[in-house]
Amino acid sequence: MLAILRKELADYLNSIRFLILLFLALLISAIALYGAFQGIRSTTAEHFIFLRLFTTEPPGVPFAFLFSFVNFLALFFIPIIGIILGFDAINRERSTGTLSRILTQPIYRDSVINGKFLASIVLLAIMMTTAVLIVAGYGLRMIGVPPNAEEIIRLFIYLVFIIVYGAFWIGLSMLFSVLFRSLATSLLTSIALWIFFSFGIFFAALALMETPETAQTLLLFSPNWLFGQATTALLHPTIRTLGTITQAEAAFMVPNPLSLGQSLLLIWPYVTGLVSLTVICFAISYVLFMKQEIRAT
């Protein structure tokens, strides 16, 4: 598996695709950082100022919630990166005839799909770590407020969540790469599911707002929603509950930030759901790939 991992990493790092994605990550980080700085200047918040670099929306912009760092990554950037890294992982090798030649070598079949999956996750981790460090480093110079230990830990956990969330989209697009021989079909199917998870389920839940429990249950099937809820509570320690609450329940809530342990307990069901979806997608891809007949072309 290590041989496949090294090969895939070398191919990606020497490709134009990786350079374009890395440039987009840097560009998005710069835009989000500027918008967050403008938003922080117009607020009077006193707690967790450093984390607001990742969650603050730019003021005076239509649909500003889409342009905060965390929301833009959740809805657009990470799914797109995952799809681009995974949609042609298997069928490209099959269409060019290199897959059968690879398997004639003393390499286990499962090493191929495992190595490709891990290589994509490593590349995602490199890009997202770079983006987070840019926002953190330049944001620190801009606001002049250093993070405390808890903020650093929360940011590190957020980075782990990003990698898990990206792994779901890599696994999903890789599943279609195993199922379909056509590159265009696997790409379009992955994009269609991204649109469905990002917007279709959300609008369906809005139509069911008269029954909040049903709407909440429907949203739990969206990885975008699970990731968004988990990161919101993690980076906004003042959020004390997720989901719908009554006014009577809100009246008894003390407006103090949650500790790190309490925030993790709050988001644990959402993280578990996201990890489960990721494991399911990759497991199905793994089983299908192991059972497929691969012939030389």
N, C-alpha and C positions, 0 to 999 in steps of 0.2 A: 504493500500500500504506500510506503514511503516513496518508492520510485515513481508511482503515479502522481503522488502529491507534489513532488519536486518538479516533475514534468509539467503539470498543469500550472503551477505557480510561475515557472519560467515562461510558459507560453503567454499567460495573462500579463505578467509584468513587462514583457517585451511587445505587447500589442497596443494598437491605437485605442482600443476599447477601454483599457484600464486608464490610460492617460486622460481620455475624455471624461470618464466617470470621476477621476480624482480632481480634475479641473472643476467639474460641476459641484463636487463636494466643497471645494474651497470657495467657490463663488457663492453658494448658498450660505455658507458659514459667514462670509463677509456681509451679505445682505441682512441676514438674521441678526448679526451682531450690531449693525448700525441701527436697525429698527428697535432692537431691545434697549439700546442705549438711549434713544430718544424717548422711549416709553418710560424707562426708569427715571429719567430727569423730570417727567411730568407727574410722578407719583410721590407719595409721602410715606411709603412703606419703610419700616425700620428693621424687620426681621428677614433673614435669609436673602439679603440683597444679591449675593453672588449667584444664587440659583435662579434669580429672576432674569439673568442674562439668557437663559434657555427657554423661559416661559412667557416673557413679556411681549406683548403685541405692539407693533408700531402704531403710533397715534395718527388719527386722521386719514386712515387708509380703508377703502371699502373692503369688507370681508377680512378685516385685519387678523382675525383668529387663525386664518390659514397661513399667515406669514411669520408666526413665531417659530422658533427653531424646532421645538418638539412636535408641533402640529404638522408642519410641512414635511418633516421626516416621516411621521406616521402615515400620512395620507398619500404622499407622492414619492418622495425620494427613495426610501428604503424598499418599498415594493418594486419600484422600477429597477433598482440595482439588483434585487434578488431575481427578478424575471430575466434581466439581461445576462446574468451570470449562469442561469440554469436552463434556459429554454432550448439551447442547442447542445447541452452537455453530452448526450448520448447519441441522438439522431444525426448530429454532424459527423461524428466518428463513423456511424453506420453508413451514411450516404457517401462518404469519401473512401470507404473500404478499409480504413485504418483500424476499426474496432476488431475485425477478425484477425488482423495481423498482430495486434496487441495481445489477443488471447491465445495466439500460438506460442507466445513466449511463456517462460515458467512463472506466470503471474496468475493468482487466483482471480476468478471472475468477480467476486465481491470486492476485491481490492480496487477494481476499476471505478465502481460507483462510489465506494467509500472515499477514495482518493480525490475524486472530482468534487464530491460534496464538501469535504474538509478544505480543499483548496479554495473553493468559492467562499466559505466562511472566513478563512484567513484573509482573503482580499477584502471582504466586507469589513472585517475588524480593523484592517489597516486604514481604510478610507474613513470609517466612522471615528476611530481614535484620533486621526489627524484633524477631522472637523471639530470634534469636541475640544481638543487641546487648543486649537486656534481660537475658538470662542472663549474658552477659559483664560488663555494667556493674554490676548488682546483686550478682552473684557476687563480683566483685572487692572490693566493699565488705564483703561478709560474711566472706570468708576472709582478706582483707588480704594476699594474695600476688599481686603483679603478674605478668603473663605476660612471658616473654622473646620475642625476635624469632621464634624457631622456632615457638613456640606460636601466635603471631598468624598466621604464614603457614599453619600447619596448619589453623587455624580458618577462614581465608579459603578455602582449598582445599576444606574440608568444605562451606562455603556454596555453592561452585560445584557440588559433587557433588549437593547438595540440589536445585539448580535443574535439573540434568540428569535426576535421578531424577523430579522432578515433571513435567518435559517429556515423559517416557515416558508417564505416566498421562494427561496432557493429550492427547498424540497418540493413545493407545489409545481414550480415550473419544470423541475427535473422529472417529476412524475409524467407530465405531458410530453417531455422529451423522450421518455421511455415508451409511452403509449403510441405516439404518432411518429411516422417516419418523415413527415414534411416539417421543415423548420417553420414555415409560415403558419401552419396549423397549430403547432405547439405555442408559438408566440401569441397568436390571436386568442387562443383559448385562455392563456395565462392573463392577458390583458382584460379579457371579458370578465374573468373571475375577480380581478382586482377592482374593476368598476362596480361589480355586484357587491363585493364586501365593503367597498369604500362608501358607496352611495346608495345602492339598491336596498340593502338591509336597513340603512338609516332612514330612508324615506318610507319604507314599509313600517318601521317602528313608529314614525311620526303619525301614520294613519291609524295606529292602534293606541294612541295616547289616552283614549278613554278608558282603556284597561292597562294601567301602567305595568302590572305584573307580566302580562303577555308581551308587551313591548320590550321590557327588560330581558325577558327570556330569549326573545328573538335576537337581541343585540349580542347576547353571549356567544352566538355562533359566528360573529365577525371578529377575526383576529385584529383588525384595525381598532375596534372598540375595546377589546381586551388590553391591547398595548396602550391605547390612549388613556384608559382609566388607571392602569397601573402606574404609568409615568406621571400622570397628573397628581395623584396622591403622593407619589414619591418626591417630586420636585416642588410640590405645594404643601408643606407640612401643616399649614393651617386648615387644610381640608380634613374633616373628621369623619366623614362617611361618604360612601359612593352609592349611587342609585337614588331612588326617590325617597323623600322623607316628608313627614307631615309638619305643619307649623307648630304643633304641640311638641313634637320631638326636637325641633330646632330651637325652641325656647329654652330647653334644659341643657343645651350644649354649651360648654365653656369655651369661649373664643381664644383658646391657647394652642400653640403649635403642638402637634403630636411628636413624640420621641421617635427615633429611628425604628426601634422595635415595634412600636404601635403602628407605624406606617406600613411596615412589612407585614404585620398581621392583617392589616386592612386590605392590602393588595394581593395577598397570597392566593386567594381563589382565582383571580384573573391571571396571575403568572402561571399557575398550574394548568389552567385551560389553554393558555398559549403554548406552553411546552407540550401538552398533550396533542394539540393540532399539528405541531411541528413533527413530533415523533410519528404520528399516524401517516402524514404525507410521505415522509422518507421511508417508513416501513413498507408502505404499498409500492413505492418505486423500487425498493430493494427486492421485494418478492417477485414483482413482475419482471425485473431485469434478470434475476437468477433463473427464471423459468423460460425466458425467451430463447428461441432458436436463432443463432447467429451464424450465417454462412458467408463465405468469401464471395466478393462480388467482382 
